[in-house]
Amino acid sequence: LAVEAIGQDLLSAIGRLASEYEHQTSFASLAFLSSPEDSALAKLTPLVLSYVEYLQGDWENHVATCELESMLCRALDPEIRKMFKMIEFQSIGHLLDVCHQHREDLQNIMLPKTEEEDIEKQASDPKLLKQAMKDVGREKITVNGRSLPPAKTLRELIFVLTEALNSKPLTLSHGKKKRKSKRSKKQAAAAAAFRGANTTTDESAVESATSTSESEISSGTEDETGASASSGGDSGGRARMARRRSVIDTTTIEYMTRRILVAASRTGTGGDSYFVVRDLFGGEDVEVIPSLQGSGGTIELIVRLASVTIKCHGRYDVYPKPFNDKCEPLIQVHTTTEETVSMQEVRSTDGHKTVLTLQEKMTDVTGNRSLSIRPALYEKVADWRTPS
């Protein structure tokens, strides 16, 4: 299969093969009825051939399982992983105590880097894109705390993200009241078309809004806001003018849109949090599923002057087998996957004027993702026992 690690299913198949061979040859070997060479030819060869047929019959799923195992081996500490697999929790309190003791490891899990080719594949494959958009529909997407309207297509998602990034609440305040910027007729028409009845988007309007996404935007933390407000003089004025001229590059917006698709995906790279939780908290007698309480998770974009942080929050319930949605889960686990995209200002020419655009800055940590796992907060209540 040409894989780095062997998945649990294949390990089980190999174990069954070895057990079957031992069962077939143990009595004959003890009775000296056959030599090891004869046993290998008569007994082992058919078993190995059947195992090869088993691999060939469903090799794509076997490779995917092995790649998942490779990801888990790189992301999780072997001792922590072994401990969670071997330990038998006596109660919910016991599980919470163990999670608290190992919180540093559980809240700082480094996932493998996201490859650009995987992102491109998901955004270009019609089948994967359709499924990804369905997954996005289950999520609540926010940009600096502002919720985005639902989008049914990739074009609509790019449009609403552009609208959110270019909106007034995301503009960095500099202590003085700014004049309301005038929007172009094309951009206004695009916004009106998108907010019309039945939320039907006019494709031509969306294209014009996407191509003319060079509105004045700079967003940052309160500390950055205070620092900018305290600056004065001509140098401060020039800095404020430069900040107002900065725009987010269209390519960067499209990149963040593709990252949202990956973050919302329930399979592949976007499903890493589920696979890690299932590996740590799942088992033969319990099952891990996405939380059935309320809506899906939340994808949070925090836009600053020099970076964009993408956080994907999820919730997973652990149920006893066989699964029954009528009962309460044994425990609920919260996860947060975080990735930071560094930004840099680049001068570009727009007609007869020079503007500053924000583009992705490639660094050593580009594509790094971290995962934080936390059990839900539980309140300890008194156990009142009565004679009855």
QUIHUUR-V300963 format. One line per field, one symbol per residue. phi: phi as a letter, one per 20 degrees, with the letter a starting at -180 (. if undefined). psi: psi as a letter, one per 30 degrees, with the letter a starting at -180 (. if undefined). burial: b if it has 16 or more other C-alpha atoms within 10 Angstrom, else e. Layout:
phi = ???
psi = ???
burial = ???
//
This chain:
phi = .lcecdffffffffffffffffffdfffffelebegfffffedfgffffffffffffbffffffffffffffffedfgfffffffefdfeaffffffffffdffffeceeeffeefffffffedfgfffffffffffeeddcclnefeffcecffffffffffffeeffeffedndfefffeefffffffffffeffmleeffffffffffdeeefbbcaeffffffffffbnfffffffffffefcefffffffffffffffefecmffegfffffffederfdccdcggeemeffcddddecfdacddddebccdddfeffbfeefffadddcbdcbddfcbecfbddmdcdcddecfdfcfdfnfcccddcfffddedfeeddgf
psi = fhlelkleeeeeeeeeeeeeeeeffeeeeeghflleeeeeeeeeeeeeeeeeeeefeheeeeeeeeeeeeeeeeekkeeeeeefefkjkfleeeeeeeeeegeeefghkjllkkkeeeeeeeffjeeeeeeeeeeeffljkkjhfkkklkkfleeeeeeeeeeefgleffkkkgfkklkkkklleeeeeeeeeegakghkkjeeeeeeeefhgiljkkkaleeeeeeeefkaaeeeeeeeeeeffklkkeeeeeeeeeeeeeefkflbefgeeeeeeeeeflaeflkklkkfkaaaakkkkjkaeglkkjkjklkkkjllkkkjfflklelkkkljkkkkjkllkkklkjcglklkkklkjklfgkfkkkkkkkllkkkklkjjklf.
burial = eeeebbbeebeeeeeebeeebeeebeeeeeeeeeeeeebeeebbeebeeebeeebeeeeeebbebbbbbbbbeebbeeeebeebeeeeeeeeeebbeebeeeeebbbebbbbebeeeebeebbeeeebbbbbbbbbbebbbbbbeeeebbbebbbbbbbbbbbbbbeeebbbbbeeeeeeeeeeebbebbbebbeeeeeebbeebbbbbbeebbbbbbbbeeeeeeebbeeeeeeeeeebeebbbbbbbbebbbbbbbbbbbbbbbbebbebbbbbbbbbbbbeebbbbbbeeeebbbbbbbbbbbbbbbbbbbbbbbbbeeeeeeeebebbbbbbbbbbbbbebeeeeeeeeebbbbbbeeeeebbbbbbbbbbeeeeeeeeeeeee
//
